[in-house]
Amino acid sequence: MAKLLKGIAPALITPFRAEGEGVDVDVVDQLVKFHLDAGVHGFYLCGNTGEGFNASVQERKDMTAAVMAAMERYGKKIPVIVMVAALDINDAIALAKHAESVGADAISSVVPIDKPNDLDAAVTFWKALGEATSLPLYVYWIANTADKKADATTFLNAMKAVPNFKGFKFTDTNFYMFEQLMTKSEGALNGVTGPDEMMGAGLFMGSDGAIGSTYNIHPKLAVRIYEAFQTGDIKTAMALQKDMNKTIEILIRHCKCSEKGTNIVAGIKCVYRRKYGLAVNYAKPATALTFSEAEEEALMAELEGCTVE
């Protein structure tokens, strides 16, 4: 079976307008060109890094439409997966239908926000989304919301009820579970890993690629790791992963991600603005902390010795 995503897909940030509401579509255009030039293999939109849960339905639609329009403008088509989950299933279905209408390649969803750790509830939610469009559905597997009672066989059997289930984004460090999902699905699923700091480990366990937050700011490095692994140059892939992890450690520490994971969006947007000159504005207050000028300068100073490209 042909798999939609093979390679590196940034979990793209959403550039909101300076006044705080609405998506700056001109900056979206610049972001898309930046990443196409870097050689990434796909985009993942409106997830946690894209602030989907803190954006309005209209903002999420505008972001998806702007990315698709930018790719058409630059004449290069790579897979676009849109995270459509919402507290209200009707909003999620509306987002899924919109993604299909503007030419996105797949939709994705976490478990129901109000029913974590419940496979039956998740299957019911995903079934409704799978029935809403003809697009492939990718489960967004997150460690702390997955049903811990379900092993790989139980999960895959339950997912037989979900139309168009074709893959998953695995944001979990239990790579034994990841390998079991890939092995027991016998090549039928497009499995990609989420933890950026363990991309190489995911590839070793059979991942088709990686979707990640920090690929926003070092997309070329991420692509180099993937390409080194694909050519069998494991030594180079390991060395490059260590380079990437140096940057990730600095981001985690400065952004206080131990307090809130999505705080990393503040650091990513800082790097976009200060290193690449892209006016991506700031993270919404509900998403991440707000850096002072001095805190941004301290982050950028420490990143000076890192491979950020």
C-alpha positions as CSV (number, residue, x, y, z in Angstrom):
1,M,0.0,0.0,0.0
2,A,1.3,3.5,-0.9
3,K,1.8,5.6,2.2
4,L,0.9,9.2,2.2
5,L,3.7,10.6,4.4
6,K,7.3,9.4,4.2
7,G,9.8,11.8,5.7
8,I,9.7,15.0,7.7
9,A,6.6,17.1,8.4
10,P,6.8,20.2,10.6
11,A,3.9,20.5,12.9
12,L,3.5,24.0,11.5
13,I,3.0,27.0,13.8
14,T,0.0,29.3,13.1
15,P,1.0,32.9,12.6
16,F,-1.8,35.0,14.2
17,R,-2.2,38.7,13.4
18,A,-0.5,41.2,15.7
19,E,-3.9,42.3,17.0
20,G,-4.4,38.8,18.4
21,E,-7.3,37.5,16.2
22,G,-7.2,36.1,12.7
23,V,-4.5,34.3,10.7
24,D,-1.8,36.3,8.9
25,V,-2.1,34.6,5.5
26,D,0.8,36.6,4.1
27,V,3.1,35.1,6.7
28,V,1.7,31.6,6.1
29,D,2.8,32.0,2.5
30,Q,6.3,32.8,3.7
31,L,6.4,29.9,6.1
32,V,5.3,27.5,3.4
33,K,8.0,28.7,1.0
34,F,10.6,28.6,3.8
35,H,9.9,24.9,4.4
36,L,9.5,23.9,0.8
37,D,12.9,25.4,0.2
38,A,14.2,23.4,3.1
39,G,13.0,20.2,1.5
40,V,10.5,18.9,4.0
41,H,8.1,16.1,2.9
42,G,4.8,17.3,4.4
43,F,2.9,19.6,6.8
44,Y,0.8,18.9,9.9
45,L,-1.6,21.7,10.6
46,C,-3.5,23.0,13.6
47,G,-2.2,20.5,16.2
48,N,-0.8,21.5,19.6
49,T,2.1,23.4,18.0
50,G,-0.3,25.0,15.6
51,E,-2.4,26.2,18.6
52,G,-5.5,24.5,17.1
53,F,-7.3,24.1,20.4
54,N,-6.9,27.8,21.2
55,A,-7.9,29.0,17.7
56,S,-11.4,29.6,16.5
57,V,-12.9,27.3,13.9
58,Q,-12.6,30.1,11.3
59,E,-8.9,30.6,12.2
60,R,-8.3,26.9,11.7
61,K,-10.0,26.9,8.4
62,D,-8.1,30.0,7.3
63,M,-4.8,28.4,8.2
64,T,-5.5,25.3,6.2
65,A,-6.8,27.2,3.2
66,A,-3.7,29.5,3.3
67,V,-1.3,26.6,3.3
68,M,-3.0,24.9,0.4
69,A,-3.1,28.2,-1.6
70,A,0.6,28.8,-0.9
71,M,1.6,25.4,-2.2
72,E,-0.4,26.0,-5.4
73,R,1.3,29.4,-5.8
74,Y,4.8,27.8,-5.5
75,G,3.9,24.8,-7.7
76,K,5.0,22.1,-5.2
77,K,2.6,19.7,-3.6
78,I,3.6,17.8,-0.5
79,P,1.1,16.0,1.8
80,V,-0.9,18.1,4.2
81,I,-2.5,16.5,7.2
82,V,-5.0,18.7,9.2
83,M,-5.7,18.1,12.8
84,V,-9.5,18.6,13.1
85,A,-10.3,17.5,16.7
86,A,-12.6,19.8,18.7
87,L,-14.6,19.5,21.9
88,D,-17.8,19.6,19.8
89,I,-17.9,16.8,17.2
90,N,-19.9,19.1,14.9
91,D,-17.0,21.5,14.8
92,A,-14.6,18.7,14.1
93,I,-16.7,17.4,11.3
94,A,-17.0,20.9,9.8
95,L,-13.2,21.3,9.9
96,A,-12.8,17.9,8.3
97,K,-15.2,18.7,5.5
98,H,-13.4,22.1,5.0
99,A,-10.0,20.4,4.8
100,E,-11.3,18.1,2.1
101,S,-12.9,21.0,0.2
102,V,-9.6,22.9,0.0
103,G,-7.5,19.9,-1.1
104,A,-5.9,18.7,2.1
105,D,-4.6,15.1,1.9
106,A,-5.7,13.8,5.2
107,I,-7.3,14.6,8.6
108,S,-6.1,13.8,12.0
109,S,-7.6,13.7,15.5
110,V,-6.8,13.2,19.1
111,V,-9.2,11.3,21.4
112,P,-12.3,13.2,22.5
113,I,-11.0,16.0,24.7
114,D,-13.5,15.3,27.5
115,K,-13.0,11.5,27.4
116,P,-9.3,10.6,27.5
117,N,-8.0,7.1,28.2
118,D,-11.2,5.5,26.8
119,L,-10.8,3.5,23.6
120,D,-14.5,3.0,23.1
121,A,-15.2,6.7,23.3
122,A,-12.3,7.4,21.0
123,V,-13.5,4.9,18.4
124,T,-17.0,6.5,18.4
125,F,-15.5,9.9,17.9
126,W,-13.1,8.8,15.1
127,K,-15.8,6.8,13.4
128,A,-17.9,10.0,13.0
129,L,-14.9,11.8,11.5
130,G,-14.0,8.9,9.3
131,E,-17.6,8.9,7.9
132,A,-17.6,12.6,7.3
133,T,-15.1,12.7,4.4
134,S,-13.3,10.5,2.0
135,L,-9.9,11.6,3.4
136,P,-7.5,9.3,5.2
137,L,-7.8,9.6,9.0
138,Y,-4.7,9.7,11.1
139,V,-5.0,9.1,14.8
140,Y,-3.0,11.5,16.9
141,W,-1.8,9.2,19.6
142,I,-0.7,11.1,22.8
143,A,0.8,9.2,25.7
144,N,-1.2,10.7,28.5
145,T,-4.6,10.4,26.7
146,A,-4.2,6.9,25.2
147,D,-6.1,4.0,26.8
148,K,-3.4,2.2,28.8
149,K,-5.6,-0.9,29.0
150,A,-5.4,-1.5,25.2
151,D,-2.5,-3.4,23.7
152,A,-1.7,-3.1,20.0
153,T,-4.0,-6.0,19.0
154,T,-7.0,-4.6,21.0
155,F,-6.4,-1.1,19.5
156,L,-6.2,-2.3,15.9
157,N,-9.3,-4.6,16.3
158,A,-11.3,-1.7,17.6
159,M,-10.1,0.6,14.8
160,K,-11.7,-1.7,12.2
161,A,-14.9,0.2,12.9
162,V,-13.4,3.5,11.8
163,P,-13.7,4.2,8.1
164,N,-10.6,5.6,6.3
165,F,-8.3,4.9,9.2
166,K,-4.9,4.9,7.5
167,G,-2.2,5.9,10.0
168,F,-1.2,7.6,13.2
169,K,1.1,10.2,14.6
170,F,2.7,8.6,17.7
171,T,3.6,11.1,20.4
172,D,4.7,8.7,23.0
173,T,8.0,7.2,24.1
174,N,6.7,3.7,24.3
175,F,8.3,2.6,21.0
176,Y,7.6,-1.0,21.8
177,M,3.9,-0.2,21.3
178,F,4.7,1.7,18.2
179,E,6.6,-1.2,16.7
180,Q,3.7,-3.6,17.6
181,L,1.2,-1.3,15.9
182,M,3.4,-1.2,12.8
183,T,4.1,-5.0,12.8
184,K,0.6,-6.2,13.6
185,S,-0.9,-3.9,10.9
186,E,1.3,-5.7,8.4
187,G,2.3,-2.6,6.5
188,A,-1.3,-1.3,6.1
189,L,-0.7,1.8,8.3
190,N,1.3,4.9,7.8
191,G,3.0,5.3,11.2
192,V,5.0,8.4,12.0
193,T,6.6,9.4,15.3
194,G,6.1,12.5,17.4
195,P,9.0,13.0,19.9
196,D,11.5,15.0,18.0
197,E,14.3,14.1,20.4
198,M,13.8,10.4,19.5
199,M,13.3,10.7,15.8
200,G,16.2,8.3,15.0
201,A,14.9,5.8,17.5
202,G,11.5,5.9,15.8
203,L,13.0,5.3,12.4
204,F,14.9,2.3,13.9
205,M,11.5,0.9,15.1
206,G,9.9,1.1,11.7
207,S,8.6,4.7,11.5
208,D,7.8,6.1,8.0
209,G,8.9,9.5,9.2
210,A,8.3,12.1,11.8
211,I,6.0,15.0,12.6
212,G,7.4,17.5,15.1
213,S,7.3,20.9,16.7
214,T,11.0,21.7,16.5
215,Y,11.2,20.9,12.8
216,N,9.7,24.4,12.4
217,I,13.1,25.9,13.2
218,H,15.6,23.3,12.0
219,P,13.9,21.6,9.0
220,K,17.1,21.1,7.0
221,L,18.7,19.3,10.0
222,A,15.6,17.0,10.4
223,V,15.6,16.2,6.7
224,R,19.4,15.3,6.9
225,I,18.7,12.9,9.8
226,Y,16.0,11.2,7.8
227,E,18.0,11.0,4.7
228,A,21.1,9.6,6.5
229,F,19.0,6.9,8.0
230,Q,17.4,6.0,4.7
231,T,20.8,5.6,3.1
232,G,22.0,3.3,5.9
233,D,24.4,5.9,7.4
234,I,23.4,5.3,11.0
235,K,26.5,6.9,12.4
236,T,25.8,10.2,10.7
237,A,22.1,10.0,11.7
238,M,23.1,9.5,15.3
239,A,25.5,12.4,15.3
240,L,22.9,14.7,13.7
241,Q,20.3,13.6,16.3
242,K,22.6,14.6,19.0
243,D,23.0,18.0,17.3
244,M,19.2,18.4,17.2
245,N,18.8,17.3,20.8
246,K,21.2,20.1,21.9
247,T,18.7,22.6,20.5
248,I,15.7,20.8,21.9
249,E,17.2,20.7,25.4
250,I,17.8,24.5,25.3
251,L,14.2,25.1,24.1
252,I,12.7,22.8,26.8
253,R,14.7,24.6,29.5
254,H,14.1,28.2,28.4
255,C,10.4,27.6,27.6
256,K,9.8,25.8,30.9
257,C,8.2,22.9,29.1
258,S,8.2,20.8,32.3
259,E,5.4,23.1,33.5
260,K,3.5,23.1,30.2
261,G,4.5,21.3,27.0
262,T,3.0,23.8,24.6
263,N,5.3,26.5,26.1
264,I,7.7,25.5,23.4
265,V,5.6,27.4,20.9
266,A,6.9,30.6,22.4
267,G,10.5,29.6,21.8
268,I,9.8,28.4,18.2
269,K,8.1,31.7,17.3
270,C,10.9,33.6,18.9
271,V,13.4,31.8,16.6
272,Y,11.3,32.4,13.6
273,R,11.2,36.1,14.3
274,R,14.8,36.7,15.5
275,K,16.7,34.2,13.3
276,Y,14.7,33.9,10.1
277,G,13.0,37.3,10.1
278,L,9.5,35.8,9.7
279,A,6.8,37.9,11.4
280,V,5.0,35.0,13.0
281,N,3.9,37.2,16.0
282,Y,3.6,35.5,19.4
283,A,1.8,32.4,20.9
284,K,-1.7,33.0,22.3
285,P,-1.6,33.4,26.1
286,A,-3.7,30.2,26.5
287,T,-1.0,28.3,24.6
288,A,2.3,29.3,26.0
289,L,4.2,31.7,28.3
290,T,5.2,35.2,27.1
291,F,8.9,35.9,27.0
292,S,10.3,39.2,28.1
293,E,12.8,40.9,25.8
294,A,15.6,39.7,28.0
295,E,14.4,36.1,28.0
296,E,14.2,36.0,24.2
297,E,17.7,37.4,24.0
298,A,19.0,34.8,26.5
299,L,17.4,32.0,24.4
300,M,18.9,33.2,21.2
301,A,22.3,33.7,22.8
302,E,22.4,30.1,23.9
303,L,21.2,28.8,20.6
304,E,24.2,30.5,18.9
305,G,26.3,27.4,19.2
306,C,23.6,25.0,17.8
307,T,22.8,23.7,14.4
308,V,19.6,25.6,13.7
309,E,18.9,25.4,10.0
